[in-house]
Amino acid sequence: GVDISEEAIAIARTRLASARTIRPGDRGLFEAASLDGLILSDVLEHMPQAWLALSDLAQSVKTGGWVVISVPNMQSLNVLVQLMVLGDWPEKSMGIFDSTHIQMMTRKRLLRWCAMAKLTPVQWFDRYEDGPRGKLIRWADKLTLGVFHDWATHEWQCVFRKT
């Protein structure tokens, strides 16, 4: 495991054989084709030039290996309401408006970056907001036959294979 947070690494060391702290923007973290898989859970939106970092990280995965990625969907209804209706971008400590996000993620952008990194999508898990509002949005998405699906989804969670 690698992370920029000392606290996260302290926890990871209790569960993993190897865990170390890295600096934002570090490249070449692993040897080429040395990993069977890689999990990038809420990572890319925090990285400068994340498309280059993703390509570097993908090179560390063996051909046929897997990469799991989750990113917030900045094309969601929540973002639309904040920008178009309320005219603001709040800074929060976590979630889609996390103040440390430096990348604006959409489905098309993620797919473009993954294609450049030679990662092929295998499976998508569409995550809606939690709570009653999320249930309402999920039902509205189904009733409209997914026409506004990219706006309804709160977060993209995807499995890719290294080609």
C-alpha positions in Angstrom: 0.0 0.0 0.0 1.1 3.5 -0.7 -0.5 6.8 0.4 0.5 10.4 1.1 -1.1 10.2 4.6 1.1 9.0 7.5 -2.1 8.1 9.4 -3.5 6.0 6.5 -0.1 4.2 6.2 0.0 3.5 9.9 -3.4 1.7 9.6 -2.3 -0.1 6.4 0.8 -1.5 8.1 -1.4 -3.4 10.5 -3.1 -5.1 7.5 -0.6 -5.3 4.7 2.8 -6.8 4.3 4.2 -3.6 2.8 3.0 0.0 3.1 4.9 3.3 2.6 4.3 7.0 2.5 4.8 8.8 -0.8 4.8 12.4 -1.9 2.1 13.8 -4.2 3.4 13.6 -7.8 5.8 10.8 -7.1 6.4 8.6 -10.2 7.9 5.2 -10.8 6.6 3.8 -7.6 6.7 0.2 -8.8 8.8 -1.8 -11.3 7.3 -2.4 -14.8 4.9 -5.3 -14.9 5.5 -6.1 -11.3 1.9 -6.0 -10.0 -1.0 -8.4 -10.6 -3.4 -5.6 -9.8 -3.8 -2.1 -8.6 -6.5 -0.2 -6.7 -6.8 3.5 -7.2 -9.7 4.4 -4.9 -10.4 8.1 -4.8 -6.8 8.9 -5.9 -6.7 10.3 -9.4 -8.8 13.4 -8.6 -6.1 14.5 -6.1 -3.1 14.1 -8.5 -1.4 16.8 -10.6 -1.3 15.6 -14.2 -3.2 12.5 -13.2 -3.4 11.1 -16.8 0.4 10.8 -16.8 0.5 9.3 -13.3 -2.2 6.7 -14.4 -0.1 5.8 -17.4 3.0 5.3 -15.2 1.0 3.3 -12.7 -0.6 1.1 -15.4 2.9 0.2 -16.7 3.6 -1.4 -13.3 0.6 -3.8 -13.9 1.3 -7.1 -15.8 -0.5 -7.6 -19.1 -3.9 -9.1 -18.3 -3.7 -7.7 -14.8 -6.5 -5.6 -13.3 -6.9 -2.0 -12.2 -9.8 -0.8 -10.0 -10.6 2.9 -10.1 -13.1 5.0 -8.3 -13.5 8.7 -8.9 -16.2 11.2 -8.1 -18.5 12.1 -11.0 -18.2 15.9 -11.5 -21.0 15.7 -14.0 -23.5 14.7 -11.3 -26.8 16.5 -10.5 -25.3 17.6 -7.2 -22.5 19.5 -9.0 -25.0 20.9 -11.5 -27.2 22.3 -8.7 -24.2 23.7 -6.8 -22.9 25.5 -9.9 -25.9 26.4 -12.0 -28.5 27.0 -9.3 -26.5 28.1 -6.2 -23.6 29.6 -8.2 -21.0 28.2 -5.8 -18.4 25.5 -5.3 -18.2 24.6 -1.6 -15.0 23.4 0.0 -15.7 20.4 2.1 -13.5 17.9 4.0 -14.6 14.9 2.0 -17.0 13.8 -0.8 -17.4 15.2 -4.2 -16.6 18.8 -3.1 -13.4 17.7 -1.2 -11.2 20.8 -1.0 -8.2 18.7 -2.1 -9.6 17.7 -5.5 -7.6 19.2 -8.4 -9.0 17.1 -11.2 -12.6 17.3 -12.6 -13.6 13.7 -13.3 -16.2 12.6 -15.8 -16.9 9.2 -17.4 -15.6 10.3 -20.8 -12.4 11.8 -19.2 -11.7 8.6 -17.2 -12.2 6.4 -20.3 -9.9 8.6 -22.3 -7.2 8.5 -19.7 -7.5 4.7 -19.3 -7.4 4.2 -23.1 -4.1 6.2 -23.2 -2.8 4.0 -20.3 -3.8 0.8 -22.3 -6.5 -0.1 -19.8 -9.7 -1.7 -21.2 -13.0 -1.4 -19.2 -14.4 -4.7 -18.0 -17.1 -3.7 -15.5 -18.7 -0.5 -14.2 -20.4 -0.1 -10.8 -22.5 3.0 -10.8 -22.7 4.5 -7.3 -25.5 6.9 -6.4 -25.7 9.2 -3.5 -26.5 7.6 -0.1 -29.8 8.3 1.6 -33.3 9.2 0.4 -32.1 11.6 -2.3 -29.9 8.9 -3.7 -32.8 6.5 -3.9 -34.9 9.0 -5.6 -32.2 9.7 -8.2 -31.7 6.0 -8.8 -35.4 5.5 -9.4 -35.5 8.6 -11.7 -32.6 7.2 -13.6 -34.4 3.9 -14.1 -37.7 5.6 -15.1 -36.0 7.7 -17.7 -34.3 4.5 -19.1 -30.9 5.9 -18.2 -31.1 8.9 -20.6 -29.5 11.1 -17.9 -27.4 8.3 -16.3 -24.1 10.2 -16.4 -25.8 13.1 -14.5 -27.5 10.7 -12.0 -24.4 8.8 -10.9 -22.5 10.2 -7.9 -19.3 8.2 -8.3 -17.7 5.9 -11.0 -16.3 2.6 -9.8 -14.7 0.6 -12.6 -12.6 -2.5 -13.2 -10.1 -2.4 -16.1 -7.7 -4.9 -17.6 -4.2 -4.1 -18.7 -3.8 -4.8 -22.4 
